[in-house]
């Protein structure tokens, strides 16, 4: 055999390339879902696609209480809402927030929660914290030590301060 071959170097054996696919990329599910069924609903016949019929069955199962069907319906609703939100972008007006702080409101809240009450020695001009609330604050974990002045202040503003149990090693 000599150097004669059918194709010369650098020349393709298939100059037109690979033939194109004859049918489009359609899955078997797409083909089935696009078929139509005749369904009798409330005594009337109507045509639905298989996809619509399955959705209808899922809705009916959800109404009967099937948890799996309910989850599926909720997912369908979420998808629909997301699609609608993309197409109908509604711009809501900005919301302004205002905060009002008042020492009277905080005092009233502490009274309502039973954390503190008016100090009877000061005729309602000062409040004292109940021992249980002070104890809860003292029992919180932390490494901070209390100076004697702080201990005296805590005792002064607490009802029944003698019942407080001070954490070991945290009072100087």
C-alpha positions in Angstrom: 0.0 0.0 0.0 1.2 3.4 -0.8 0.5 6.7 0.8 -2.8 7.0 -1.2 -5.7 7.0 1.2 -9.2 8.1 0.8 -8.8 11.2 3.0 -5.8 13.5 2.9 -4.2 14.7 6.2 -6.2 17.6 7.7 -9.4 16.8 5.7 -12.4 15.5 7.6 -14.2 12.3 6.7 -17.5 14.1 7.4 -17.3 17.6 6.0 -20.9 18.5 6.8 -20.4 17.6 10.5 -22.6 15.6 12.8 -26.3 15.4 11.7 -28.7 17.4 13.8 -31.1 15.7 16.1 -34.4 15.0 14.4 -36.7 15.4 17.3 -36.6 18.1 20.0 -35.4 17.5 23.6 -38.8 16.5 25.0 -38.9 14.2 28.0 -41.4 11.4 28.3 -43.1 13.3 31.2 -43.6 16.3 29.0 -45.3 14.2 26.3 -47.5 12.5 28.9 -48.4 15.8 30.7 -49.4 17.5 27.4 -52.0 14.8 26.6 -55.6 15.6 27.4 -58.2 13.7 29.4 -61.9 14.0 29.5 -63.0 14.5 33.1 -66.5 14.6 34.5 -66.8 17.2 37.2 -70.1 18.2 38.8 -71.9 16.3 36.1 -70.2 18.2 33.3 -67.5 16.9 31.0 -64.4 19.0 30.3 -61.0 18.4 28.9 -57.9 18.7 31.1 -54.2 18.0 30.5 -52.8 15.2 32.6 -50.8 17.8 34.6 -54.0 19.8 35.4 -55.8 16.5 36.3 -53.0 15.6 38.7 -53.1 19.0 40.3 -56.9 18.7 40.7 -56.4 15.3 42.4 -53.8 16.8 44.7 -56.1 19.7 45.7 -58.9 17.2 46.4 -56.6 15.0 48.5 -55.4 18.1 50.4 -59.0 19.1 51.2 -59.6 15.6 52.5 -56.7 16.1 54.9 -53.7 14.3 53.3 -50.6 16.0 54.8 -48.5 15.1 51.8 -51.0 16.7 49.5 -51.3 19.8 51.7 -47.5 20.2 51.5 -47.6 19.8 47.7 -50.4 22.4 47.4 -48.5 24.9 49.6 -45.4 24.4 47.4 -47.5 25.1 44.3 -48.9 28.2 45.9 -45.4 29.4 46.8 -44.2 28.9 43.2 -47.2 30.7 41.9 -46.7 33.6 44.3 -43.0 33.8 43.4 -43.8 33.9 39.7 -46.5 36.6 40.2 -44.1 38.6 42.3 -41.5 38.5 39.5 -44.0 39.7 36.9 -45.9 42.2 39.0 -43.3 44.0 41.0 -45.3 46.1 43.5 -43.4 48.9 45.1 -44.8 49.4 48.6 -44.5 52.7 50.2 -41.7 53.0 52.8 -42.7 52.3 56.3 -41.7 54.8 59.0 -41.1 53.5 62.5 -41.2 55.7 65.5 -40.1 54.7 69.0 -41.4 56.4 72.1 -39.5 55.8 75.3 -40.8 56.9 78.7 -39.6 56.1 82.1 -43.2 55.9 83.3 -43.8 53.0 80.9 -40.8 51.1 82.1 -41.8 51.6 85.7 -45.3 50.5 84.9 -44.0 47.4 83.1 -41.9 46.5 86.1 -44.9 46.9 88.4 -47.1 44.7 86.1 -44.4 42.0 85.9 -43.9 42.0 89.7 -40.3 42.9 89.3 -40.5 46.1 91.4 -42.8 48.3 93.4 -42.9 51.7 94.9 -40.7 52.2 98.0 -43.1 53.0 100.8 -40.4 55.1 102.6 -40.4 57.5 99.6 -44.1 57.9 98.9 -44.0 56.6 95.4 -41.0 58.7 94.2 -38.7 55.8 94.1 -39.0 52.1 93.3 -37.4 49.0 94.9 -36.7 45.7 93.1 -38.1 42.5 94.6 -35.5 40.1 96.0 -36.3 37.3 93.5 -35.5 39.6 90.6 -32.3 40.9 92.2 -31.3 37.3 92.9 -31.9 36.3 89.3 -29.6 39.1 88.2 -26.9 38.2 90.7 -27.0 34.5 89.6 -26.2 35.3 86.0 -22.9 33.9 85.0 -20.0 36.2 84.7 -16.6 37.1 86.2 -17.3 40.6 87.2 -16.7 41.3 90.9 -18.8 43.7 92.9 -17.2 46.5 95.0 -18.5 47.1 98.4 -20.2 50.3 97.3 -22.1 48.4 94.6 -23.2 45.8 97.1 -24.5 48.5 99.4 -26.5 50.1 96.5 -28.0 46.8 95.4 -29.1 46.1 99.0 -30.5 49.7 99.3 -32.7 49.3 96.2 -33.9 45.7 97.0 -36.8 44.6 99.2 -35.7 42.0 101.7 -32.1 42.4 100.8 -31.0 40.2 103.7 -32.4 37.2 101.9 -30.0 37.6 98.9 -27.3 34.9 98.4 -24.2 36.5 97.0 -22.1 34.4 94.5 -18.9 33.2 95.9 -15.8 35.0 94.9 -17.7 37.9 93.3 -17.8 40.3 96.2 -14.6 42.2 97.0 
